[in-house]
Amino acid sequence: MIIPPFRSEPALDFGEARNRSDFQSALGRVEGMLGRRYPLLIGGERVDTEDGLLSYNPAHPGQVVGSHASANRSHVDQAVAAGWAAFDAWSRTPVEERALLLLRAAAVIRQRRHELGALMVYEVGKPWDEADGEAAEAVDLMEWYARQALGLAGRDQMTPWPGEATQFRYIPLGVGCVISPWNFPLALTTGMTTAALVAGNCVVLKPAEPASTTASWLVDILHTVGVPAGALGLLTGRGEVVGEALVDHPQIRFVAFTGSKEVGIRIYERASKVHPGQRWLKRVQLEMGGKNAVVVDETADLDLAALDITRSAFGFQGQKCSAGSRAVVVSSVYDDLLPRVVELTKRIRMGDPIDPEVSLGPVIDGDAEEKILDYVQVGRAEGELLLGGERADGEGHFIQPTIFGEVAEEARIATEEIFGPVLAVVKARNFEDGIRIANRTEYGLTGSYFSRDPERIAYAKERLHVGNLYINRRSTGAQMGVHPFGGFNMSGTDTKAGGPDYLLFFLQGQSLAEKL
Ligand code: NAD
């Protein structure tokens, strides 16, 4: 099969009237679809349950986005069994056919880009450009993994052996589960799920509760383009029930998880236990949190640094694993840089992200609101409050963008992931000290370094220990197929989504030799 080379999906310019009006009408159409009931999907059967869970609009907590069935342990047994029933046929389906299904799904998402973007505005409170960027990322991931799968299938670079016909090939693992977070409900769910599928595995998907509707739409798209019903099951429900039962299940071959460090560690421990009847060691990928630093030295372009600190800290309300929630600033430019960051942050328009002018929406739910405001209280004792620090007006879960200065490098707000619009600014003696401070948390996901000095930049490239290092640009905004994404240390297993090796997690190598 010949397909054009990979090309990133271009970003949409909402400055163009046409794009704005198209997105606006998609918001209207999607509003008419809110509140629907979504069942579980097990082996092609739509299964409803008596109890359920609601996903709602964090800007208007009274508005239900989707009403979802809630799976229990017996549904987990059924979905895993359905996966194994489908595995033989799916794993033997030629990789070209599986890759084609991803390309078709990418085409559907391209066509329905505005609708999917609009859904994420309602379901997780994404501002327009963030929501649209995520739809584009989902397209990129499928386009990338389709090509990677085709490339791997054609790769056999072993040394010939006299008198033998030899082969080295990759085969799928079996039935696994994908457990996804709510903050990139389309892209990350798409990435893990379709990478597993294109490699020939069957998947039981357990999406995050607050983003169950986006996941349900994605599964519907994948089934519509031809992914067999048994190869992809959907179990919405509670993490502690469904997620845990999937992780523990002896017939689950792999776990692909993206989410918090706490849950990731728990999964790591539980998945390592071999249960009666289990014939393998589960393969586990865990992509977890971050406490990413933006380091600025005295040679840096301070306007650029201020802009990118602000974007890194407050993009999508600071609810990105890659968020630059720490700024580490060399003391000689601290007093020059900080007022610029505060000024830019004051200009951020906050509100219901249904409004195109809004670039800071609500945080995801009441629990998140409480946790973030607790951290703000901690911050009042640990630093100097320069901006924000309060809940903001509105019925939704709105928190003012908040900046603390003069924060000690070991302070809780400088070392723990808050996952909200809170920036801690730490002073460094010099650039080496800044890089040392950046490295001092247990995480290692992303990081940025702002400097004009090539020698220092070279030093930072050697010493700043993060999975995604950016020089003179923000810590967020990885492009799939361009910036493979994943972190070191407690940020996870560094499987590098959107990278050249990602599919290997979902495959096992087999060596064949036949005597001639
Ligand atoms: P979370 O850990 O609370 O939930 C993630 C998923 O795990 C959800 O589907 C949830 O239902 C499920 N879950 C909860 N308890 C479980 C259990 N005991 N067993 C199995 N599954 C369980 O995370 P979240 O709030 O959805 O997402 C935010 C977190 O994700 C942040 O820490 C963020 O940094 C991280 N994240 C990391 C990346 C990355 O690529 N490294 C990307 C996005 C988000």
Residues whose N, C-alpha, C, O or C-beta is under 5 A from the ligand:
A	BS01	NAD	I179 S180 P181 W182 K206 P207 A208 E209 G237 R238 G239 E240 G243 E244 T258 G259 S260 K261 V263 E287 M288 G289 G290 K320 C321 S491
